[in-house]
Amino acid sequence: MKMKKKLASVLTVIMLACSLPWQAQAAAPIVSNKPHKAPVATPSAVSEAQPVKAVPEPAAVKTDTAAKPAAEAKVEKQAKPEKKVKKAAAKKSKKTKEKQSKVQVQQSNWRLKVAQQKLQVLGFSDERPSGRMTEATSSALKSFQKQHKLKADGELNDATYQKLTWEAFAKEGIPKVKGKEIVSRAAKYKGVPYVFGGTTTKGFDCSGYVQYVFKDCKAKLPRLADEQALQGIFVTQKQLRPGDLVFFTTYAAGASHVGIYAGDGQFWSASSSKGVMLSSLKDDYWKQRYYGARRVLITNGEVYK
């Protein structure tokens, strides 16, 4: 028994002796020949311990690099529309000029066609009116110009056209009837009521009234105002004489109302509000709607510019 106890104590001592180096090693830090690695920090440690990283420069500060090309691109984009606008304006201007030129040619052709008609009336030409200058037309114009002591160049200038229209009118217009006679007869029907489409003393419309007055004086005129506006020759307000026709734009475009000039800036007409009455060209209503005037009586004389 004693031997067992001794052996046990010896073993205990041996075991204690063996365990001491291991405990010392556990207590001491482990030294290694390998390079030392820094401990990995947790995310929370990074935000608290590590220094704040440099904030990148804002985009607005980098004007030398990105901002300049962007601005230049914007300017280029703005410049392109400006070029397009200029091109469009030039194109529009060209079209307008072409249109104006075309209108002038059309007006010139119309005037030449009228002149050819007048040359026919006066017996200077038998050519069909076409609105185109031909050798026959030029020759007829020269003959007319020589007869009326105008410059015989065969061209349709203003003086030649004016003389042509008058000479043809003198042949086709209303002869022998005087303007004062027309005005006197017009005043006779003062107060006759207005009736649309009326052509008798029971009721007149404007053109029916004018036609009736001229018929009373044995002078013939068409029925409608726009047809009457094609008769005779054009006169300005300054050239008006009693018996000339004055036209206005009222309920429709063009010559939609007609009256008989009485002198002193006044005219007789069948108005829709008061029937046949004497009105003034200076009244605001008529002044704003004045369309033009025509001379249909040869006795009122030739028109000079």
SULDA-V975471 format. One line per field, one symbol per residue. burial: I if it has 24 or more other C-alpha atoms within 12 Angstrom, else O. Layout:
# SULDA-V975471
burial = ???
This chain:
# SULDA-V975471
burial = OOOOOOOOOOOOOOOOOOOOOOOOOOOOOOOOOOOOOOOOOOOOOOOOOOOOOOOOOOOOOOOOOOOOOOOOOOOOOOOOOOOOOOOOOOOOOOOOOOOOOOOOOOOOOOIIIIIIIIIIIIOIIOIOIOOIIOOOIIIIIIIIIOOOOOOOOOIIOOOIIIIIIIIIIIOOIIOOIIIIIIIIIIIOIIIIIIIOOIIIIOIIIIIIIIIIIIOOIOIOIOIIIIOIIIIIIIIOIOIIIIIIIIIIIOOOOOIIIIIIIIIOIIIIIIIIOOIIIIIOIOOOOIOOIIIIIIIIIIIIIIIOO
